[in-house]
Amino acid sequence: MRLKRKWNILGAILVLIIGLVLIFVVSNNNYKVHAELNKKTKYLQNNITKAKNQVNNSYTFQELRTDSFLLEKYTREQLNWQKEDEDVFIFVYE
């Protein structure tokens, strides 16, 4: 009776270990994928924060909304937009 109980416990532990290996290593939702996605999410959140701070530092949202000249200036400078009949040269310093 004791031997049978011991084998049952060992079997349960073995099944648990195999299940954990399948979940964390083999499956599509493994730990590596989650770590990469979390890293990308953090990077994108930082980019969003930087963009919001950049807008906040230059002009307020209300200013951009009410003044069309200011909005055009901002989009042309920050987003490198251009009019249909003009050429824009962007100099990148390294």
N, CA, C and O atoms as a MOPAC input file, in Angstrom:
PM7 MOZYME 1SCF
protein

 N      0.82500 1    -1.19700 1     0.00000 1
 C      0.00000 1     0.00000 1     0.00000 1
 C      0.86400 1     1.25300 1     0.00000 1
 O      0.58600 1     2.20500 1    -0.73000 1
 N      1.90400 1     1.25400 1     0.81200 1
 C      2.78900 1     2.41300 1     0.88200 1
 C      3.53200 1     2.62400 1    -0.42400 1
 O      3.72100 1     3.76300 1    -0.85200 1
 N      3.94800 1     1.56000 1    -1.05100 1
 C      4.68100 1     1.63400 1    -2.30700 1
 C      3.79500 1     2.20600 1    -3.41100 1
 O      4.24100 1     2.99400 1    -4.24400 1
 N      2.53800 1     1.79300 1    -3.39600 1
 C      1.60200 1     2.29600 1    -4.39800 1
 C      1.36800 1     3.80000 1    -4.21400 1
 O      1.29400 1     4.53800 1    -5.19700 1
 N      1.25400 1     4.24900 1    -2.98400 1
 C      1.05600 1     5.66900 1    -2.69500 1
 C      2.28200 1     6.47700 1    -3.11500 1
 O      2.15800 1     7.58000 1    -3.64600 1
 N      3.45800 1     5.91800 1    -2.87100 1
 C      4.69900 1     6.58200 1    -3.25000 1
 C      4.76700 1     6.76600 1    -4.76700 1
 O      5.16400 1     7.82900 1    -5.24600 1
 N      4.38100 1     5.73600 1    -5.52100 1
 C      4.39100 1     5.81800 1    -6.98000 1
 C      3.34600 1     6.81000 1    -7.48600 1
 O      3.56700 1     7.49100 1    -8.48700 1
 N      2.21700 1     6.89200 1    -6.80100 1
 C      1.19300 1     7.87200 1    -7.17600 1
 C      1.70400 1     9.30300 1    -7.00400 1
 O      1.47100 1    10.16200 1    -7.85500 1
 N      2.39300 1     9.54300 1    -5.90900 1
 C      2.95100 1    10.87800 1    -5.66000 1
 C      4.02300 1    11.20400 1    -6.69400 1
 O      4.04800 1    12.31200 1    -7.23000 1
 N      4.90900 1    10.24800 1    -6.98100 1
 C      5.94900 1    10.46300 1    -7.98700 1
 C      5.33800 1    10.69000 1    -9.37200 1
 O      5.82400 1    11.52500 1   -10.13600 1
 N      4.29200 1     9.96200 1    -9.69100 1
 C      3.60500 1    10.14300 1   -10.97100 1
 C      2.98100 1    11.52300 1   -11.08200 1
 O      3.06300 1    12.16800 1   -12.12700 1
 N      2.35600 1    11.97400 1    -9.99900 1
 C      1.74200 1    13.30300 1    -9.99600 1
 C      2.79900 1    14.39000 1   -10.16800 1
 O      2.59300 1    15.35200 1   -10.90800 1
 N      3.92200 1    14.23500 1    -9.48900 1
 C      5.01500 1    15.20500 1    -9.61800 1
 C      5.56300 1    15.20100 1   -11.04000 1
 O      5.84900 1    16.26000 1   -11.59900 1
 N      5.71100 1    14.02000 1   -11.62400 1
 C      6.21700 1    13.90900 1   -12.99300 1
 C      5.25900 1    14.56800 1   -13.98800 1
 O      5.69400 1    15.28400 1   -14.89000 1
 N      3.97300 1    14.32900 1   -13.82600 1
 C      2.98000 1    14.95000 1   -14.70100 1
 C      3.01200 1    16.47000 1   -14.54100 1
 O      2.89700 1    17.19700 1   -15.52800 1
 N      3.16700 1    16.95000 1   -13.32600 1
 C      3.24400 1    18.38300 1   -13.06900 1
 C      4.47300 1    18.99700 1   -13.73900 1
 O      4.38200 1    20.06100 1   -14.35100 1
 N      5.60400 1    18.33600 1   -13.62500 1
 C      6.83700 1    18.83900 1   -14.24100 1
 C      6.70800 1    18.86000 1   -15.76100 1
 O      7.08200 1    19.84200 1   -16.40200 1
 N      6.18600 1    17.79100 1   -16.33400 1
 C      6.00600 1    17.73900 1   -17.78900 1
 C      5.03400 1    18.83000 1   -18.24300 1
 O      5.26200 1    19.47200 1   -19.26800 1
 N      3.97600 1    19.03700 1   -17.50300 1
 C      3.01600 1    20.08700 1   -17.83900 1
 C      3.64200 1    21.47300 1   -17.79600 1
 O      3.40300 1    22.29500 1   -18.68100 1
 N      4.44600 1    21.73400 1   -16.76500 1
 C      5.11000 1    23.03100 1   -16.66600 1
 C      6.10400 1    23.24500 1   -17.80100 1
 O      6.21500 1    24.34900 1   -18.33300 1
 N      6.82400 1    22.19200 1   -18.16900 1
 C      7.76200 1    22.29500 1   -19.29300 1
 C      7.00000 1    22.60700 1   -20.57300 1
 O      7.43300 1    23.45000 1   -21.35900 1
 N      5.88300 1    21.94600 1   -20.79100 1
 C      5.08500 1    22.20900 1   -21.98500 1
 C      4.56300 1    23.64100 1   -22.00700 1
 O      4.56100 1    24.29000 1   -23.05300 1
 N      4.12900 1    24.12000 1   -20.87500 1
 C      3.57400 1    25.46900 1   -20.80700 1
 C      4.64900 1    26.52900 1   -21.02300 1
 O      4.44200 1    27.46700 1   -21.79400 1
 N      5.78600 1    26.39500 1   -20.35700 1
 C      6.79400 1    27.45200 1   -20.38500 1
 C      7.77700 1    27.35600 1   -21.54400 1
 O      8.41100 1    28.35800 1   -21.87600 1
 N      7.92700 1    26.20900 1   -22.16400 1
 C      8.95900 1    26.05600 1   -23.18700 1
 C      8.37800 1    25.74500 1   -24.55900 1
 O      8.75700 1    26.38100 1   -25.54300 1
 N      7.48400 1    24.80100 1   -24.64400 1
 C      7.05900 1    24.27600 1   -25.93100 1
 C      5.88400 1    25.04600 1   -26.52600 1
 O      5.82300 1    25.20500 1   -27.74500 1
 N      4.97500 1    25.51600 1   -25.72900 1
 C      3.73900 1    26.10500 1   -26.25700 1
 C      3.98800 1    27.44200 1   -26.95000 1
 O      5.06200 1    28.02900 1   -26.82200 1
 N      2.98400 1    27.91500 1   -27.68400 1
 C      3.07300 1    29.20400 1   -28.37400 1
 C      3.08100 1    30.37300 1   -27.40000 1
 O      3.55500 1    31.45600 1   -27.74300 1
 N      2.57800 1    30.17800 1   -26.22400 1
 C      2.52300 1    31.22900 1   -25.21300 1
 C      3.63700 1    31.06400 1   -24.19200 1
 O      3.41800 1    31.24400 1   -22.99400 1
 N      4.80900 1    30.72800 1   -24.65300 1
 C      5.88400 1    30.44600 1   -23.71000 1
 C      6.44700 1    31.72400 1   -23.09900 1
 O      6.08600 1    32.83700 1   -23.48200 1
 N      7.32400 1    31.53100 1   -22.15700 1
 C      7.87700 1    32.63700 1   -21.38100 1
 C      8.67700 1    33.59000 1   -22.25700 1
 O      8.62800 1    34.80300 1   -22.05400 1
 N      9.41100 1    33.06000 1   -23.22500 1
 C     10.24900 1    33.88700 1   -24.10000 1
 C      9.40000 1    34.86500 1   -24.91100 1
 O      9.75700 1    36.03500 1   -25.04800 1
 N      8.28900 1    34.39000 1   -25.44300 1
 C      7.40000 1    35.25500 1   -26.22400 1
 C      6.84000 1    36.36500 1   -25.34600 1
 O      6.78300 1    37.52000 1   -25.76600 1
 N      6.42900 1    36.02600 1   -24.14100 1
 C      5.88500 1    37.03100 1   -23.23200 1
 C      6.94200 1    38.06400 1   -22.86200 1
 O      6.63600 1    39.25300 1   -22.77500 1
 N      8.17100 1    37.63500 1   -22.64500 1
 C      9.24100 1    38.57000 1   -22.31200 1
 C      9.49500 1    39.53300 1   -23.47100 1
 O      9.68100 1    40.73000 1   -23.24900 1
 N      9.50600 1    39.02400 1   -24.70500 1
 C      9.70800 1    39.88500 1   -25.87300 1
 C      8.55700 1    40.87500 1   -26.03600 1
 O      8.77800 1    42.05000 1   -26.32700 1
 N      7.33900 1    40.39900 1   -25.85000 1
 C      6.18000 1    41.28700 1   -25.97200 1
 C      6.17700 1    42.35900 1   -24.88600 1
 O      5.83200 1    43.51100 1   -25.15100 1
 N      6.55800 1    41.98700 1   -23.67300 1
 C      6.64200 1    42.97300 1   -22.59900 1
 C      7.70400 1    44.02200 1   -22.90400 1
 O      7.51600 1    45.20300 1   -22.61100 1
 N      8.81900 1    43.59400 1   -23.49200 1
 C      9.88700 1    44.52300 1   -23.85700 1
 C      9.40400 1    45.49700 1   -24.93200 1
 O      9.66100 1    46.69800 1   -24.84800 1
 N      8.69800 1    44.97100 1   -25.94900 1
 C      8.16300 1    45.83300 1   -27.00500 1
 C      7.13000 1    46.80400 1   -26.44900 1
 O      7.10300 1    47.97300 1   -26.83500 1
 N      6.28300 1    46.32500 1   -25.54700 1
 C      5.26300 1    47.17600 1   -24.94200 1
 C      5.90800 1    48.32000 1   -24.17300 1
 O      5.47100 1    49.46600 1   -24.27300 1
 N      6.94000 1    48.01000 1   -23.41000 1
 C      7.63300 1    49.04000 1   -22.64000 1
 C      8.27500 1    50.06400 1   -23.57200 1
 O      8.21900 1    51.26400 1   -23.30400 1
 N      8.88500 1    49.60100 1   -24.66500 1
 C      9.51400 1    50.49800 1   -25.63600 1
 C      8.47400 1    51.42700 1   -26.26400 1
 O      8.70500 1    52.63000 1   -26.38900 1
 N      7.33500 1    50.86800 1   -26.65700 1
 C      6.28600 1    51.67800 1   -27.27600 1
 C      5.67100 1    52.66800 1   -26.28600 1
 O      5.34700 1    53.79700 1   -26.65600 1
 N      5.51200 1    52.24900 1   -25.03400 1
 C      4.99200 1    53.16300 1   -24.01500 1
 C      5.95000 1    54.33000 1   -23.80100 1
 O      5.51500 1    55.46800 1   -23.62300 1
 N      7.25400 1    54.05000 1   -23.81900 1
 C      8.24000 1    55.12500 1   -23.68600 1
 C      8.16000 1    56.07900 1   -24.87000 1
 O      8.27900 1    57.29200 1   -24.69500 1
 N      7.96100 1    55.54900 1   -26.06800 1
 C      7.82200 1    56.40400 1   -27.24900 1
 C      6.58500 1    57.28500 1   -27.15500 1
 O      6.62700 1    58.46000 1   -27.52100 1
 N      5.49100 1    56.72400 1   -26.66900 1
 C      4.26100 1    57.50300 1   -26.49900 1
 C      4.48200 1    58.62600 1   -25.49300 1
 O      4.05500 1    59.75800 1   -25.71500 1
 N      5.14600 1    58.31300 1   -24.39500 1
 C      5.42100 1    59.32200 1   -23.37300 1
 C      6.30400 1    60.43000 1   -23.92400 1
 O      6.06100 1    61.61000 1   -23.66900 1
 N      7.33300 1    60.05000 1   -24.68000 1
 C      8.21500 1    61.06000 1   -25.27700 1
 C      7.45500 1    61.94800 1   -26.24800 1
 O      7.65500 1    63.16300 1   -26.26700 1
 N      6.58600 1    61.35200 1   -27.05400 1
 C      5.81100 1    62.13200 1   -28.01900 1
 C      4.86800 1    63.10000 1   -27.30800 1
 O      4.73700 1    64.25500 1   -27.71300 1
 N      4.21600 1    62.62900 1   -26.25500 1
 C      3.31900 1    63.51000 1   -25.49700 1
 C      4.09400 1    64.65100 1   -24.85700 1
 O      3.63800 1    65.79500 1   -24.86400 1
 N      5.26300 1    64.34700 1   -24.30200 1
 C      6.07500 1    65.39500 1   -23.69100 1
 C      6.56000 1    66.39600 1   -24.73100 1
 O      6.62900 1    67.59600 1   -24.46300 1
 N      6.89100 1    65.90600 1   -25.90100 1
 C      7.35200 1    66.79300 1   -26.96200 1
 C      6.23700 1    67.75300 1   -27.37900 1
 O      6.48000 1    68.94400 1   -27.57400 1
 N      5.03600 1    67.24100 1   -27.51100 1
 C      3.90300 1    68.10000 1   -27.85000 1
 C      3.63200 1    69.07200 1   -26.71100 1
 O      3.36900 1    70.25000 1   -26.95300 1
 N      3.69300 1    68.59700 1   -25.48200 1
 C      3.42500 1    69.45900 1   -24.33500 1
 C      4.47200 1    70.55500 1   -24.19500 1
 O      4.15800 1    71.66600 1   -23.76600 1
 N      5.70900 1    70.25000 1   -24.55500 1
 C      6.76400 1    71.24500 1   -24.40700 1
 C      6.69800 1    72.32800 1   -25.47400 1
 O      7.11900 1    73.45800 1   -25.22800 1
 N      6.18500 1    72.01000 1   -26.63600 1
 C      6.18900 1    73.00300 1   -27.70200 1
 C      4.89000 1    73.81800 1   -27.73300 1
 O      4.92600 1    75.04300 1   -27.61800 1
 N      3.78200 1    73.16500 1   -27.88200 1
 C      2.49300 1    73.85600 1   -27.96900 1
 C      1.45400 1    73.05000 1   -27.19600 1
 O      1.55900 1    71.83000 1   -27.06600 1
 N      0.46100 1    73.75400 1   -26.69200 1
 C     -0.61500 1    73.03400 1   -26.03200 1
 C     -1.57500 1    72.49500 1   -27.08200 1
 O     -1.62600 1    72.98100 1   -28.21200 1
 N     -2.31700 1    71.50400 1   -26.69200 1
 C     -3.28600 1    70.90700 1   -27.60500 1
 C     -4.31500 1    71.93600 1   -28.04800 1
 O     -4.71200 1    71.96400 1   -29.21300 1
 N     -4.74100 1    72.76900 1   -27.12900 1
 C     -5.74400 1    73.79200 1   -27.45700 1
 C     -5.18800 1    74.79900 1   -28.45700 1
 O     -5.90400 1    75.24100 1   -29.35600 1
 N     -3.91900 1    75.16300 1   -28.30800 1
 C     -3.30200 1    76.09000 1   -29.26400 1
 C     -3.27000 1    75.48000 1   -30.66200 1
 O     -3.59600 1    76.14500 1   -31.64600 1
 N     -2.87700 1    74.22200 1   -30.74200 1
 C     -2.82700 1    73.55400 1   -32.04000 1
 C     -4.21700 1    73.40700 1   -32.65000 1
 O     -4.37800 1    73.45500 1   -33.86900 1
 N     -5.19800 1    73.23200 1   -31.80700 1
 C     -6.55600 1    73.02200 1   -32.29200 1
 C     -7.18300 1    74.29600 1   -32.83400 1
 O     -7.95600 1    74.25600 1   -33.79200 1
 N     -6.85300 1    75.41800 1   -32.22400 1
 C     -7.50500 1    76.66800 1   -32.61600 1
 C     -6.73600 1    77.44300 1   -33.67400 1
 O     -7.34900 1    78.15800 1   -34.46700 1
 N     -5.43500 1    77.32600 1   -33.71200 1
 C     -4.62100 1    78.11400 1   -34.64000 1
 C     -4.13600 1    77.22500 1   -35.78400 1
 O     -3.23800 1    76.40200 1   -35.60200 1
 N     -4.73300 1    77.39400 1   -36.95900 1
 C     -4.38700 1    76.52600 1   -38.08900 1
 C     -2.96200 1    76.77700 1   -38.58100 1
 O     -2.29200 1    75.84600 1   -39.02800 1
 N     -2.49300 1    78.01800 1   -38.50300 1
 C     -1.11900 1    78.31200 1   -38.91500 1
 C     -0.12700 1    77.59000 1   -38.00400 1
 O      0.85800 1    77.02100 1   -38.47500 1
 N     -0.38800 1    77.61800 1   -36.71700 1
 C      0.47900 1    76.94200 1   -35.75400 1
 C      0.45000 1    75.43100 1   -35.96000 1
 O      1.48100 1    74.76800 1   -35.85000 1
 N     -0.71800 1    74.89000 1   -36.25700 1
 C     -0.84100 1    73.46000 1   -36.52000 1
 C     -0.04100 1    73.06400 1   -37.75600 1
 O      0.65600 1    72.04900 1   -37.75500 1
 N     -0.14300 1    73.86600 1   -38.80400 1
 C      0.62300 1    73.57400 1   -40.02200 1
 C      2.12300 1    73.65100 1   -39.74300 1
 O      2.88900 1    72.80300 1   -40.20200 1
 N      2.53300 1    74.65600 1   -39.00100 1
 C      3.95100 1    74.80600 1   -38.66100 1
 C      4.44100 1    73.60000 1   -37.86800 1
 O      5.51300 1    73.05800 1   -38.14100 1
 N      3.65300 1    73.19100 1   -36.89500 1
 C      4.05200 1    72.04900 1   -36.06900 1
 C      4.16000 1    70.77400 1   -36.89900 1
 O      5.14600 1    70.04700 1   -36.78000 1
 N      3.17100 1    70.49100 1   -37.73100 1
 C      3.21100 1    69.25600 1   -38.52100 1
 C      4.34100 1    69.28000 1   -39.53300 1
 O      4.95500 1    68.24700 1   -39.80100 1
 N      4.62100 1    70.43600 1   -40.09200 1
 C      5.71000 1    70.52000 1   -41.06400 1
 C      7.06200 1    70.32600 1   -40.38500 1
 O      7.95200 1    69.68500 1   -40.94300 1
 N      7.21700 1    70.87400 1   -39.19200 1
 C      8.50300 1    70.75400 1   -38.49800 1
 C      8.69500 1    69.38000 1   -37.86900 1
 O      9.74700 1    68.76200 1   -38.03300 1
 N      7.70100 1    68.90600 1   -37.16200 1
 C      7.86200 1    67.68700 1   -36.37400 1
 C      7.60500 1    66.42100 1   -37.17400 1
 O      8.28000 1    65.41400 1   -36.96100 1
 N      6.65800 1    66.45000 1   -38.07600 1
 C      6.27900 1    65.24700 1   -38.81100 1
 C      6.81800 1    65.23300 1   -40.23400 1
 O      6.57200 1    64.29400 1   -40.99000 1
 N      7.55200 1    66.27600 1   -40.59400 1
 C      8.16600 1    66.39200 1   -41.91800 1
 C      7.14100 1    66.32400 1   -43.04700 1
 O      7.38300 1    65.70100 1   -44.08100 1
 N      6.01600 1    66.95900 1   -42.84200 1
 C      5.00700 1    67.00700 1   -43.89400 1
 C      5.35700 1    68.10900 1   -44.86900 1
 O      6.08700 1    69.04200 1   -44.53300 1
 N      4.83600 1    67.99900 1   -46.07200 1
 C      5.11900 1    69.00200 1   -47.08900 1
 C      3.86400 1    69.28700 1   -47.89600 1
 O      2.91500 1    68.50400 1   -47.90700 1
 N      3.88600 1    70.43200 1   -48.57400 1
 C      2.78200 1    70.76800 1   -49.46700 1
 C      2.98500 1    70.03200 1   -50.78100 1
 O      4.05900 1    69.48900 1   -51.03800 1
 N      1.95700 1    70.01400 1   -51.60400 1
 C      2.00700 1    69.25500 1   -52.85200 1
 C      3.05000 1    69.79400 1   -53.82200 1
 O      3.67500 1    69.01700 1   -54.54400 1
 N      3.24700 1    71.09400 1   -53.85200 1
 C      4.11800 1    71.68900 1   -54.86200 1
 C      5.50200 1    72.07300 1   -54.33200 1
 O      6.14700 1    72.95400 1   -54.90100 1
 N      5.96200 1    71.44500 1   -53.27600 1
 C      7.27200 1    71.80100 1   -52.75300 1
 C      8.10300 1    70.56200 1   -52.45800 1
 O      7.57500 1    69.46700 1   -52.26400 1
 N      9.39900 1    70.75800 1   -52.43100 1
 C     10.34300 1    69.70800 1   -52.06600 1
 C     10.96400 1    70.07500 1   -50.73000 1
 O     11.30500 1    71.23200 1   -50.48400 1
 N     11.10500 1    69.08100 1   -49.87500 1
 C     11.68000 1    69.30900 1   -48.55600 1
 C     12.91900 1    68.44000 1   -48.43200 1
 O     12.89100 1    67.24600 1   -48.73000 1
 N     13.99600 1    69.05100 1   -47.99100 1
 C     15.24000 1    68.32600 1   -47.75900 1
 C     15.45700 1    68.21800 1   -46.26000 1
 O     15.39100 1    69.21200 1   -45.53600 1
 N     15.71500 1    67.00400 1   -45.80700 1
 C     15.93100 1    66.75600 1   -44.38500 1
 C     17.39000 1    66.37700 1   -44.19700 1
 O     17.88000 1    65.42700 1   -44.80700 1
 N     18.07300 1    67.12100 1   -43.35500 1
 C     19.47400 1    66.84200 1   -43.07200 1
 C     19.55600 1    66.05400 1   -41.77600 1
 O     19.04800 1    66.48500 1   -40.74100 1
 N     20.19500 1    64.90600 1   -41.84000 1
 C     20.35400 1    64.05600 1   -40.66900 1
 C     21.80700 1    64.13100 1   -40.23600 1
 O     22.70900 1    63.78300 1   -40.99800 1
 N     22.02900 1    64.58200 1   -39.02300 1
 C     23.38400 1    64.69000 1   -38.49200 1
 C     23.70000 1    63.45000 1   -37.67500 1
 O     22.90000 1    63.01400 1   -36.84700 1
 N     24.85800 1    62.89800 1   -37.91500 1
 C     25.25300 1    61.69100 1   -37.17400 1
 C     26.43500 1    61.98700 1   -36.28900 1
 O     26.91600 1    61.10000 1   -35.58500 1

